[in-house]
């Protein structure tokens, strides 16, 4: 499955990917953490081998272990501890859940423990009217990034803080439209988020299931929000600044993007 994703993403120009992995649901079916990551390693190796055959560069892959908020804190702590053995591949600990009746602060200990181990942290904030939850995640759980998080626009102080601190917000447009039943990105206020100066970037969510990889998400944003090439470039730059990569890698990808845009603009 990972191999198929990487091959598709590579065909759309992806250079670096932080893939979220929901290990707990797989472990609940009897798979061990080791088995899951051995399978992921196999997918990476197959992608790298295929890239060599095609004389192309493989995607650089890292993982975000996505915890399940409906499961117990003790289990989440155990997952974090098991993730330490794979720090060469895992860059962050995240969480995916519904925020309704499930306060993020319940997992404060988990996120702080993850940071002690040197992981970055992020969490999914999908529901409407959850700006207080986002704020709690930032202030009490010390989150380094916010997934989705459109409710930031409901709180002027939170919005101001997010801009000032350059807190990353990773948006998956087609997934939000599909599952939240909005008709357009205007209703999602994505353009407002961009214009407010938030460090927002575009991503794909459950790409195979939604039939929408990164190119489809960028296209949807460009058409719904009437974006210019400069706007698209800004979103792409934000994606590198938002990623949990080294400064050296970030500068390298930024330079590649600059060269691409220079070539693109000279031919338009």
Secondary structure, 3 states (H helix, E strand, C coil): CHHHHHHHHHHCCCCEEEEEECHHHHHCCCCCHHHHHHHHHHHHHHHHHHHHHCCCCCCEEEEEEEEECCCCHHHHHHHHHHHHHHCCCEEEEEEECCCCCCCHHHHHHHHHHHHHCCCEEEEEECCCCCHHHHHHHHHCCCCCEEEECHHHHHCHHHHHHHHHHCCEEEECHHHHHHHHCCCCHHHHCHHHHHHCCCEEEECCCCHHHHCCCHHHHHHHHHHHCCCCHHHHHHHHHHHHHHCCCCHHHHHHHHHHHHHHHHHHHHCC
